[in-house]
Amino acid sequence: MTSEALTLKIAEVLDSKKAQDLQALDTREITTVTDFFLLASATSHTQVRALADEVDEKINELCERNPLHREGYSSADWILLDYGDVVVHIFHQESRAFYHLEHLWADAKNLDLSTVIGG
């Protein structure tokens, strides 16, 4: 599965669990760290954890992939799931506003998610 296809599949999983403000940043032309950052927001710490759990479970089930690294689960302000070519950032709304990764990675192109999310 390509990194773009994986990003779209993860976005679909997040959308199915009511993640907010989904955005995929294509970083292939500006860094070698990863191909895509996928950003999502949640309104509570419980929802942040639930979203991370759902991605972990469904991507393992559908794509037979597990994150290489997980971070932030205990505080649930910002959970990071690192799949190598795709890094998923699931934020509590306040943390997303504070860190504003979209601004830090403003040179990245946006990947169109409209084919996999409800809008």
C-alpha positions as CSV (number, residue, x, y, z in Angstrom):
1,M,0.0,0.0,0.0
2,T,1.4,3.4,-0.9
3,S,1.8,6.1,1.7
4,E,-0.9,8.1,0.1
5,A,-3.3,5.2,0.2
6,L,-2.5,4.6,3.8
7,T,-3.1,8.2,4.6
8,L,-6.5,8.1,2.9
9,K,-7.4,4.9,4.8
10,I,-6.5,6.4,8.1
11,A,-8.4,9.5,7.4
12,E,-11.5,7.4,6.5
13,V,-11.1,5.5,9.9
14,L,-10.8,8.8,11.8
15,D,-13.8,10.3,10.0
16,S,-15.9,7.3,10.8
17,K,-15.3,8.0,14.5
18,K,-16.1,11.7,14.3
19,A,-12.6,13.2,14.3
20,Q,-12.7,16.9,13.5
21,D,-10.7,19.1,11.2
22,L,-8.9,16.4,9.3
23,Q,-6.0,17.6,7.3
24,A,-3.3,15.6,5.4
25,L,0.0,17.3,4.7
26,D,2.1,15.9,1.9
27,T,5.7,16.4,3.1
28,R,7.5,14.3,0.4
29,E,9.0,17.3,-1.3
30,I,10.1,19.1,1.9
31,T,11.5,16.5,4.3
32,T,12.7,12.9,4.5
33,V,11.2,12.4,7.9
34,T,7.9,11.0,6.5
35,D,5.7,11.3,3.5
36,F,2.5,12.5,5.1
37,F,1.3,14.1,8.4
38,L,-2.3,13.4,9.1
39,L,-3.8,15.8,11.6
40,A,-7.1,15.4,13.5
41,S,-8.8,17.0,16.4
42,A,-11.1,15.8,19.2
43,T,-13.2,17.5,21.8
44,S,-12.1,15.4,24.8
45,H,-9.2,13.4,26.0
46,T,-11.4,10.3,26.0
47,Q,-12.1,10.9,22.3
48,V,-8.4,11.5,21.5
49,R,-7.7,8.0,23.0
50,A,-10.7,6.4,21.3
51,L,-9.5,7.8,17.9
52,A,-6.0,6.5,18.4
53,D,-7.3,3.1,19.5
54,E,-9.6,2.9,16.4
55,V,-6.7,3.8,14.0
56,D,-4.4,1.3,15.7
57,E,-7.0,-1.5,15.5
58,K,-8.5,-0.9,12.0
59,I,-5.1,-0.3,10.3
60,N,-3.8,-3.5,11.8
61,E,-6.9,-5.3,10.7
62,L,-7.2,-3.8,7.2
63,C,-3.6,-3.2,6.2
64,E,-1.7,-5.5,8.6
65,R,0.4,-2.5,9.8
66,N,1.2,-1.4,13.4
67,P,2.6,1.9,14.4
68,L,6.4,1.9,14.7
69,H,6.1,4.3,17.6
70,R,3.3,5.7,19.8
71,E,3.5,8.8,22.0
72,G,1.2,10.8,24.3
73,Y,-1.4,8.2,25.2
74,S,-1.3,8.8,28.9
75,S,-2.0,12.5,28.7
76,A,-4.1,12.3,25.6
77,D,-3.5,16.0,24.7
78,W,-1.7,14.9,21.6
79,I,-1.3,11.3,20.5
80,L,1.2,10.5,17.8
81,L,1.1,7.3,15.8
82,D,4.2,6.8,13.6
83,Y,3.7,4.4,10.7
84,G,7.0,5.5,9.2
85,D,5.7,6.9,5.9
86,V,2.6,8.4,7.6
87,V,2.6,10.1,11.0
88,V,-0.8,10.6,12.6
89,H,-1.3,13.4,15.0
90,I,-4.5,13.3,17.1
91,F,-5.0,16.4,19.1
92,H,-7.2,17.7,21.8
93,Q,-8.6,20.9,20.2
94,E,-6.7,23.2,22.6
95,S,-3.4,21.5,21.9
96,R,-3.9,21.6,18.2
97,A,-4.5,25.4,18.4
98,F,-1.4,25.8,20.6
99,Y,1.0,23.8,18.5
100,H,-0.5,24.7,15.1
101,L,1.5,22.2,13.0
102,E,-0.2,23.4,9.9
103,H,1.7,26.7,10.3
104,L,5.0,25.0,11.0
105,W,4.6,22.8,7.9
106,A,3.0,25.5,5.7
107,D,5.2,24.6,2.7
108,A,3.6,21.2,2.6
109,K,0.8,20.5,0.0
110,N,-2.6,19.5,1.2
111,L,-3.8,16.0,0.2
112,D,-7.4,16.1,-0.9
113,L,-9.4,14.0,1.6
114,S,-12.8,14.8,0.2
115,T,-13.1,11.3,-1.4
116,V,-12.9,9.6,1.9
117,I,-14.4,11.9,4.5
118,G,-17.9,13.2,5.0
119,G,-17.0,16.9,4.7
